[in-house]
């Protein structure tokens, strides 16, 4: 039996072979803004330098552990030993809820000082952890408890105003162990989120005009899970 190599295939077959090869490659959906236009790029980091997170830009929240490893920012929950120390400090400070919160069960991080009208693109994944149906389940938000995307057990929901407003919802589940790319746009009362090879969610809320939503991006994974960030880009939105 004679086999055709790539170099010896009949000229009429080469376009067909090329088409078959290209059709087997994964589809890549390039994300571009839908409701705004990109202005000046104000931040871009891919972590390839393996330097620690700049504390002027990044802030680890609620005692979770963050580091840069092999070109990726990695957030991990605290260890039992760390939680014992945190609990004791809370007791020493007279906290009546000592040992009940802010123990680092969630890998949580803030990116500081985003523009009021902003576009953010990020490549990330949120592996591991405990599945739950409550509000603390794989969240990325602009501001605290405001312009929020929540990757729930069986759906993806866009919230605003301390989760009191459900702006949009899709029957789509964020993969746990695959990289995802997401783009946020927020300008005035309008909010748009695109997920590469996933849904687009849109909404608007008067609460986006308040100071509570401005100035930072907050994210966290599942309880006892991790968060990995491959890159982050931030632009002013026009």
PEBELGI-V15014 format. One record per backbone hydrogen bond with DSSP energy under -0.5 kcal/mol. CO is the residue of the C=O (numbers start at 1). NH is the residue of the N-H. Records with the same first field share a line. If there is no record, write none. Layout:
BEGIN
CO = NH ; NH
END
This chain:
BEGIN
3 = 5
5 = 9
10 = 13 ; 14
11 = 15
13 = 17
14 = 18
15 = 19
16 = 20
17 = 21
18 = 22
19 = 23
20 = 24
21 = 24
22 = 25
27 = 29
28 = 30
37 = 238
40 = 42 ; 236
43 = 234
45 = 232
47 = 50
53 = 55
54 = 57 ; 58
57 = 112
59 = 110
61 = 64 ; 108
64 = 66
65 = 76
67 = 69 ; 74
69 = 72
72 = 69 ; 74
73 = 229
74 = 67
75 = 227
76 = 65
79 = 83
80 = 84
81 = 85
82 = 86
83 = 87
84 = 88
85 = 89
86 = 90
87 = 91
88 = 92
89 = 93
90 = 95
91 = 94
94 = 96
95 = 98
97 = 100 ; 101
104 = 78
105 = 224
106 = 108
107 = 221
108 = 61
109 = 219
110 = 59 ; 112
111 = 217
116 = 118
117 = 237
118 = 186
119 = 235
120 = 184
121 = 233
122 = 124 ; 182
123 = 230 ; 231
124 = 180
125 = 228
127 = 226
130 = 223
135 = 137
138 = 151
139 = 220
140 = 149
141 = 143 ; 218
142 = 147
143 = 145
145 = 162
146 = 148
147 = 142
148 = 159
149 = 140
150 = 152 ; 157
155 = 152
156 = 170
157 = 150 ; 159
158 = 167 ; 168
159 = 148
160 = 164 ; 165
161 = 164
164 = 166
165 = 160 ; 167
168 = 158
170 = 156 ; 172
180 = 124
181 = 196
182 = 122
183 = 194
184 = 120
185 = 192
186 = 118
187 = 190
189 = 205
190 = 187
191 = 203
192 = 185
193 = 201
194 = 183
195 = 198
199 = 195
201 = 193
203 = 191
205 = 208
206 = 209
207 = 210
210 = 213
211 = 214
212 = 144
215 = 113
216 = 143
217 = 111
218 = 141
219 = 109
220 = 139
222 = 225
223 = 130
227 = 75
228 = 125
229 = 73
231 = 123
232 = 45
233 = 121
234 = 42 ; 43
235 = 119
236 = 39
END
